């Protein structure tokens, strides 16, 4: 197994989300690799948890990465969160971002969970599955 492509994959996903005009129209620049300390905006997108498992074979090293993209809001209801989640999904659909290390073989939406959190927050965690190879 190789986890060596993980940082490059994360940077490419962040860059893709940050450069998407439709997503920026909804959340501006409030797209984070990690939410900053202090007061957060009322609506933002952040990268979250990741799990990886081996996908190496006789031709080389690789891995499956299940990575989370989250939409968080203090708005009542889920409507705006779902609109932003759709824009994030669209931003990551049918893209082949270049990685600094390795190669992205595939990236697809796997599942999502919308939930209420303490303090009146709404959160949608979307899981995307990426297949990477290490050169």
DAJO-V421005 format. One line per field, one symbol per residue. phi: phi as a letter, one per 30 degrees, with the letter a starting at -180 (. if undefined). burial: I if it has 9 or more other C-alpha atoms within 8 Angstrom, else O. Layout:
BEGIN
phi->???
burial->???
END
This chain:
BEGIN
phi->.bcddedddddddeddddcddddddcbicdbbdbeddjdcddbacbdbdbbbbdbdbdcldaaccccccccbbcddiceddddddddddddcdhcbddcdbibddabbdcabbcaccdiidcbbcccccccbbcd
burial->IIOOIOOIIOIIIIOIIIOIOOIIOOIOOIIIOOOOOOOOOOIIIIIIOOOIOIIIOOOIIIIIIIIIIIIIIIIOOIOOIIOIIOIIIOIIOOOOOOIOOIIIOIIIIOOOOIOOOOOOIIIIIIIIIIIIIIO
END
